[in-house]
Amino acid sequence: MKSYKYFVAVGFSLLPLLVAAQGVISQAQNIVTGLQTIVNLVFPLLIGVAAIVFVWGVIKYIMAAGDEKARKDGRWMIIWSLVGLAVILGMAGLVNLLLSTVGQTGGGSIPRPTI
């Protein structure tokens, strides 16, 4: 009987935490919104870097007409930039999927890099 009273007392003392749960949800939404802002800033930058590496690899591949090693380096730059681009776009899709799962809207598409 004594333990029953203990559990009731602890249960009533934890009731204010249920009221404070609304603030926790609001904080979680603020964190998700902050992460979404960071992602929307970083993904276009990464896509731009992958595009620059791709173009640099193509230029290196074309300019090294007689040098087999330089052509191989250019080919690897092209391949790895495409792999990186696929990973970046896959991560963007995953982030948008997760944001839509937790109820955040407006993730939309990745903004285009502008000059």
N, C-alpha and C positions, 0 to 999 in steps of 0.2 A: 504494500500500500504506500509505503514511503517513496518508492521509485516512481509510482504513478504521479504523485504530487510534484516530484522533481521534473518529470517530462511535461506536465501541464504548465509549470512555472517557466520552463525554458521555451515552450511553444508560445506562450503569451509574450514573453520578452522578445521573441523574434518577429512578432507581427509588424512592427514599424519597418522592417526590411521589405515587406511586401509593398508598402506604400512607396518606398524609395526605389523600387524596381523601375518605375517610370523614368526616373532620371538616368538610370543605367542604360535603358533602351535608347534614350536620346543621345547619350554619350557614344554609344556604339554606332548610331547613325552618323554622328559627326565624324567619327574615325573613318567610316566607310566613305563618306563624302570627301574627306581629306585625301584618302588613298586614291579615290577616283580622280581627283584633281592632279595628283602627282603622276598617275598613270597617263592621263591625257596630255601632260607636258613631256613625259619621257618617251613615249612610243613614237611620236613623230620624229624626235631626235634620233632614235635608234634606226628608224626606217631610212632617214636621210644618210646616216653613216653607212648603212648596208648598201644603199644605192651608190654612194661615192666609192666604196670599195669595189663594187661591181664594175663601175665605169673605169676605175683605175686598173682593174684586172684585164678588162677588154683592151684598153690602150696598151698595157704592158704586153699582152698576147699578140696584138697586131704589130707593135713596134719591134718585137724580137723575132723577126722573120727567119734569121739564120741561126740564132742561138737557141738550142733545144732546151737548155736549163731555164732560160728566161721565159720561154713559152710555157714550160711546165709550171713555173711559179705563177704566171698569169692565169693559167687554167685553174690552178688550185685557189687563187683569189676569187675567180668567178664562181667556182663550185661552193666555196665556203661562205661567200656573201649570199648566195641563193639559199643555202642551208640556214644561215642566220636570219635572213628575211622570212623564211618559212616559220622558224621558231618564234620570231617576234610577232608575226601575224597570228600564229597559233595561241600565243600567250594573250594577245589582245582579245581574241575570241573567248578564251577561257575567263579572262577578267570580266568581260561583258556578260558572260553566262552566269558567273558567280554574283555579279551585281544585280542581274535580273532575278536571280534566285532569292536573294535576301530582300528584294522589294525595291531596290534603288532603280529608278528609271532615269533616262536621259544619258545613259552611257553611250548609246548610239554608235556611230562609226568613228574611226580614228580621224582626227582633223588633219587636213592636208598641210604639209610644211609649206610655208610661204617665205618669200625673200623680201 
